[in-house]
Amino acid sequence: MKSVYLRKEDCCGCSACYSVCAKQAITMKPDEEGFLYPEIDQACCVACGRCTQICPLTHKGNHKNSGMPRFYAARHKSQEVLWQSTSGGAFTAISDAILRQNGVIYGADYDEDFHVLHHRAETPEQRDRMRISKYVQSDMGDTYAQIKADLQKDRMVLFTGTPCQAAGLRGFMGTSSLMDRLYICDLICHSIPSPLIWEEYKRLVEREKGGKLVSVQFRSKRDGWSRANSNKGFLFTTDQSPEIHEDNHFHQLFIKRTVHGRASKGRST
């Protein structure tokens, strides 16, 4: 098989194909805009077609739940949780319930260089790093396989991510009975901006302010929680500067959809 997709618009970068390949013939590699796409090693591929069968963009129904969904609104009772959350703190409440039952949480986190990737959490402290919004496509790595391994150990699992990533996980799990212990919580996706632009923006901040970034927070509530403030509040520090709060030009580009890739249509399913 030459490619998992016919057009780049037909790929959301969810990594389900990479995770399901029994021959490890697929790797996720960034394109010229920094987006991750599957690449097939022709020498290893046996053309089983499993990768295309589970793809959420080509699978009939896109691995979505059938029927009319129910909608709920929630606001955490703790002011501290609200302050540390981007919105109403529902993720903290749901994940606390999972953790109390010896469950595991998977969500987007930063590494030491503020690349966005999915991590595993077993404690509230590890989970708390996943609460703040991150406006970059996360690298899934081996998250799907790790989730399956936890479920096989009778652990309850909560996964949070974009709708495309959630659909990719459903495709990877298929009709497995393990799904009874898997809770999937996606988010309203505004499409994904270029990871390469985020890398350039980080370098710009470090160049202008001096030093290396040591903390970042989108949609800071330091100036109050309103739509206007949430769209511009960017709180960060470097190892040579105090805490800085300013209009977030990267987020403004995100809102105006000027830094989204050619496949952004597929990435907002």
N, C-alpha and C positions, 0 to 999 in steps of 0.2 A: 504494500500500500504506500503510495507516494506521499499522501497528506491526509490528515484527519478532516480537513475542511476544504471546500472548493474555493471560497472567497474569505478574506480576512474578516469581512462583516459577519461571517457565519461562525466565528469563534469568540467566546467571551473570556477566555483565559482562566477558566475555573479549575483546570488541572485534573478533572475527573479522568480524562483519557490517559494521562500520565500515571495516575494511581491504579487504574484497572489493568494496565498492560502486564500480563504474566511474564513476558520476555524482557521487560525493562527496555523496550526498544524506543520509548518516547522520553524526551527531555523537554523541559520548558525553558525557552531561551528568549531574551528580550530582542525586540526589533529595533529599528532606528529611532523610534519614539519612546523606547523603554518598556513597552507593553510585552507581557509574556505570551508566547505562542508555542504550541507543541511542534517538535521536530522529530521525525521518525528516522531511526537508524535502519536503513534498508537491509543491512546485513543481518540484523536481529529479528526483523519483522516477519511473521509467518502469515500475515494477511487474514487473521481470524475475524476481523471486523468488530471486535468487542468495543474498541474505542469509539467508533462511529455510532454503534448501537445505543450507547448510554449518553451520548452528547446531548445536553439539555436544549441546545438550539435546533437540533434536527430531530430529536425524539418527539413523537406525537404527544401533544399535551405538555411538553417541556417539563415533565416531572412535577407538575403543579398538583396541589390537592384539588379534587373535584368538589363540586357543590358551591353554594354561596358561603363565603367566609364570614365569620363573626368579628366585630371590631370592638375593641375595648380602649379606654383611656385610663392612664394610671399616673399617680404622682406619689413619690415616696414620702413617708411621714417625717423622715429625718432631714433637717435643714443641712446638716453636714454632707449627707449623701447628695442632696440636690446641688449643693455648691460644687461638689467634685464631679458631677455628671453633666453631660452636654444638654440633656433635656430633663425628663421627669424622674429619672432614676429607676425605671422599670427593670432594666437589665440587672441592676444590683439586687432588687427584690427577688427576681426569678432565679438568678444564680445562687443567691443565699439559700433558697429552698433546695436547690440541687446539692450544694455543698454540705448541707446539714444531713443529707442522706448518703454521704460518702461518695458523692458524684464528682464529675470532672467537667471543667469548663474549657471551651476552645473559643478564642476570639482574636481580633487584630491587636498587635502590640508593636512597639518599636524595639529594634536592637540598639546596640551601643552607638551606632552611627545614624540612627533615626530612619533606617530602612523599615518599611512596614511589612510585617509578616505575621502569620498565625502562630500562636503559642498555646500551650496547654497549662492549665492552672488547677491546682488542688487546694489552694488556700485563698482566703479573702484578699490577702496582700498581693498575691500573684494576679488574682482576678481584677483588682482595682486598676491595674495598668491598662486594662482593656476598655475602660469606661469612656474615655474621651474620644471624640470624633477624629478620624484620620482620613484625610481626603486624598488617598493614594491607593491604587490597587495593591492588595496584600499578596505576598508570595505564600502559597498554600503549602509548599514543600510536601512532606509526607503526612499531612494532617488527616486526610481521609483514612489512611491505613492505621494511624494511631487511634483514631476514633473507633474503628472496627475492633482493634485489639482491646481497647477498654471495655467495649460492649461485650466482648467474648469472655471477659473476666467478671461479668455481672455488675459492672459499674454503670451507673446512670450518667448520661452525657448530655450537656447543653452546648449546642454549636450556634455561634452568631457570626453573621457575615452578610455579604450582598445577596440579593435574590439569585443571581447567577451561580454564586458559590453554593448556596443552599440547594439549588436545583442539581448542581453537579454532585453534591453529597447524596442526594436522593437517588440519582442515577447510579452512583457507585454502590450504594447499599442494596438497590433493587428491592426485591420482595422479601428480604431476609427477616426472620422473626426477631432479630436483634433490634429492629426499628421500634419495638415496644418500649425500649429504654432510652431512645434517642429523641431529644427535644431540639427542634430547629427554630431559631428566631432570626429572621432576616430583617433588613432595614429598608426604608424607602430610599431608593437609589436615584441620584440625580445624574447618573453616568459617571464614568471614571476619568479623571484627568491624567495627563501624561506623567508617569513616574520619573521620566527624564527631566521634565520641567521642575518637579519637586527637588531633584538632586541639584539642579542649577540654582534654585531659589535658596537652598540651604547654604550653598557656597557663597551666594551673594550676601546673605545675612552675616556670615562669618567674616567676609571681606570688609563689609561696611562697619561692623561693630567690634571686630577684633576678637581673636581667640576661636575656640571650638564650641559648638552648641552643646550644652549639657542638659537643657530641658526645653520642651516646646508644648504648647497647648493651644489648639484651635478653639474658637468660640468661647474665650474666657468670659466669666461672669463678673470680673472685677469691677466693671463700670455699670453693673446692673444687667438684668436679663430682659431684653426686649429684642424684637426682630432686627432693628438697626444695629444694636450693640453686638448681637450674636454673629452677625455677618462680618464684623470688622475687628473683633477682639482677638489679637494674636499675642500671646504671652510667652516670652522666651528668655533664656539667660545663656550667656557664654561663660567660659572660664576666665574671661577678662572683663566682663561687664556685669552690672547689677541687673535685676529683673527689668525687662523692657516690655511695655504694652503699647501696641500700635496697630494701625489699620493693616490688615493682612492682604497684601496685594495678590498673593497666590490664591487666596480664597475668593477674592473679587473676580479673578480670571476664571475660577471654577464656576461661580454663579453665572457669569456671562457666557459660559461654555466656549471659551476661546482657546482652551488648552486640552481639549478632548481629542482623542485619536480618531483615525479613519473608521475604526470599528466600534465607535462609541454607541452606535445604534444597537449593535449586538450586545454591548456591555450593560445595557440598562433594562434587560428583560426582567 
